[in-house]
Amino acid sequence: MRPFRIKIKNRFAQAAKTLLLCSIALVPLSAFAWEYDSEAATTTQAVQLRTGAAFNKKWHNGLRLGISEEVRFDVYNSMVGPHFRKSYTTIDLGYKPIEYVKFDAGYTFRIIGADSTWSAAKKADVNEWMRHRVFFSVTGSYTFDYAKIYLRERAQLDMRTDSVNPLEKNKFNWVLRSRVGSEFIIPGKPVKPYLWVELINTLNAPEYQQKNGHQFISDVRTQAGIKWRVSRLSTLDFYYRFTYGYDRDINITKNKGKIELTEETLYQHSIGITYNLDW
């Protein structure tokens, strides 16, 4: 019986060793988080109005060319007060080779609005308020009798021309935007309700900005609206959007080299209207 007992003990030891290694591998990621010299947190509540227009030219071979403009105003902002927030000028090209899949690529020129914290020098520097963005997306969709569901994955690159510390933030910032949504058809009515939810995940956040040593979800957005076709070519889009934003602002002081972290949380309510012309 002794050899059998030894064999059992050896198997038990191997199992215990394997369990210990697995336990080490599953240690909470927070154990490997960065240590900061100081940590703070801010919360911003905002109410925003948006308005815009989009013009789309479609061809029978599945190509589409779009040009759009959107402006945003914070009518309430608990941190910096009401102000012009941003403007977006976008040109994009779409291609739908088959009924269920389409591809889009485009460029957006963004202008960042000055708020009460901006200095005169910052307002005068064009690199502080000018931004460039390029994107590429793939959308899969399926239409039922009275509804269409879709999933869109968009890779987005934001580029800035001002001087930044690469340990604090990126000059070229990649994110992945994942959106799932649905549109509903009401027979005999010129209106089309819709709903979508989107997650934005960082892809190349600097090491000190990462959460527990990893990339993180920076935004959760949901939007509900109604598209109203007022004529054969024109549509008005009325919508409400709620945004939960999370950011990790890093400041590395020049004198002592201390690393300061501020966790920034945003709760934003947006009401908007967009005019669409399709021909």
Residue pairs with C-beta under 8 A, 6 or more apart in sequence:
29 212
29 213
29 214
30 212
32 212
32 213
33 211
33 212
33 213
34 207
34 208
34 210
34 213
34 259
36 208
36 259
36 260
36 261
37 258
37 259
37 260
38 258
38 260
38 261
39 260
39 261
39 262
39 263
40 260
40 261
40 262
40 263
41 262
41 263
41 264
41 265
42 79
42 262
42 263
42 264
42 265
43 78
43 265
43 266
43 267
44 77
44 78
44 79
44 264
44 265
44 266
44 267
44 268
45 76
45 77
45 78
45 267
45 268
46 74
46 76
46 77
46 78
46 266
46 267
46 268
46 269
47 74
47 75
47 76
47 77
47 268
47 269
47 270
47 271
48 72
48 73
48 74
48 75
48 85
48 268
48 269
48 270
48 271
49 72
49 73
49 75
49 270
49 271
49 272
50 70
50 71
50 72
50 73
50 270
50 271
50 272
50 273
50 274
51 70
51 71
51 272
51 273
51 274
52 68
52 69
52 70
52 71
52 88
52 272
52 274
52 275
53 68
53 69
53 274
53 275
53 276
53 277
54 66
54 67
54 68
54 69
54 274
54 275
54 276
54 277
55 66
55 67
55 68
55 276
55 277
56 64
56 65
56 66
56 276
56 277
56 278
56 279
57 64
57 65
57 66
57 279
58 64
58 278
58 279
62 95
62 96
62 97
62 102
63 93
63 94
63 95
64 93
64 94
64 95
64 96
65 91
65 92
65 93
65 94
66 90
66 91
66 92
66 93
66 94
66 106
67 90
67 91
68 88
68 89
68 90
69 87
69 88
69 89
69 90
70 87
70 88
70 90
70 274
71 84
71 86
71 87
71 88
72 84
72 85
72 86
72 87
72 88
72 270
73 82
73 83
73 84
73 85
74 80
74 82
74 83
74 84
74 85
75 82
76 82
77 83
77 115
80 115
80 116
80 117
81 115
81 116
83 113
83 114
83 115
83 116
84 113
84 114
85 112
85 113
86 110
86 111
86 112
86 113
87 110
87 111
87 113
88 108
88 109
88 110
89 108
89 109
89 110
90 106
90 107
90 108
90 109
91 106
91 107
92 104
92 105
92 106
92 107
92 135
93 104
93 105
93 106
94 102
94 103
94 104
95 102
95 103
95 104
96 102
96 103
97 103
100 140
100 141
100 142
101 138
101 139
101 140
101 141
102 138
102 139
102 141
103 136
103 137
103 138
103 139
104 135
104 136
104 137
104 139
104 154
105 134
105 135
105 136
105 137
106 134
106 135
107 132
107 133
107 134
108 132
108 133
108 134
108 135
109 130
109 131
109 132
109 133
110 130
110 131
110 132
110 133
111 129
111 130
111 131
112 128
112 129
112 130
112 131
113 129
114 122
114 123
114 129
118 128
122 128
123 129
125 162
127 160
127 161
127 162
127 163
128 162
130 161
131 158
131 159
131 160
132 158
132 159
132 160
132 161
133 156
133 157
133 158
133 159
134 156
134 157
134 159
135 154
135 155
135 156
135 157
136 154
136 155
137 152
137 153
137 154
137 155
137 177
138 152
138 153
139 150
139 151
139 152
139 153
140 150
140 151
140 152
141 148
141 149
141 150
141 151
142 148
142 149
142 150
145 185
146 184
146 185
146 186
146 187
147 182
147 183
147 184
147 185
148 182
148 183
148 185
149 180
149 181
149 182
150 180
150 181
150 182
151 178
151 179
151 180
152 177
152 178
152 179
152 180
152 181
153 176
153 177
153 178
154 176
154 177
154 178
154 179
155 174
155 175
155 176
155 203
156 174
156 175
156 176
156 177
157 172
157 173
157 174
158 172
158 173
158 175
159 171
159 172
159 173
160 171
160 173
161 171
164 170
164 171
165 252
166 206
167 206
167 207
167 208
167 250
167 252
168 206
168 208
168 209
168 250
168 251
168 252
169 206
169 209
169 250
170 204
170 205
170 206
172 204
173 202
173 204
173 205
174 202
174 203
174 204
175 200
175 201
175 202
175 203
175 218
176 200
176 201
176 203
177 198
177 199
177 200
177 201
178 198
178 199
178 200
178 201
179 196
179 197
179 198
179 199
180 196
180 197
180 198
181 194
181 195
181 196
181 197
182 194
182 195
182 196
183 192
183 193
183 194
183 227
184 192
184 193
184 194
185 192
186 192
186 193
190 228
190 229
190 230
191 226
191 227
191 228
191 229
192 226
192 227
192 228
192 229
193 224
193 225
193 226
193 227
194 224
194 225
194 226
194 227
195 222
195 223
195 224
195 225
196 222
196 223
197 220
197 221
197 222
198 219
198 220
198 221
198 222
198 223
199 217
199 219
199 220
200 217
200 218
200 219
200 220
200 221
201 215
201 216
201 217
201 218
202 210
202 215
202 216
202 217
202 218
203 215
204 215
205 215
205 216
205 248
206 250
207 213
208 250
208 252
208 259
208 261
209 248
209 250
210 216
210 248
211 248
216 246
216 248
217 246
218 245
218 246
218 247
219 243
219 244
219 245
219 246
220 243
220 244
221 241
221 242
221 243
221 244
222 241
222 242
223 239
223 240
223 241
223 242
224 239
224 240
225 237
225 238
225 239
225 240
226 237
226 238
226 239
227 235
227 236
227 237
227 276
228 235
228 236
228 237
228 238
229 235
230 236
233 277
233 278
233 279
234 275
234 276
234 277
235 275
235 276
235 278
236 273
236 274
236 275
236 276
237 272
237 273
237 274
237 275
237 276
238 272
238 273
239 271
239 272
239 273
239 274
240 269
240 270
240 271
240 272
241 268
241 269
241 270
241 271
241 272
242 267
242 268
242 269
242 270
243 266
243 267
243 268
243 270
244 265
244 266
244 267
245 264
245 265
245 266
245 267
245 268
246 263
246 264
246 265
246 266
247 263
247 264
247 266
248 261
248 262
248 263
248 264
249 261
249 262
249 263
249 264
250 259
250 260
250 261
251 259
251 260
251 262
252 258
252 259
252 260
253 260
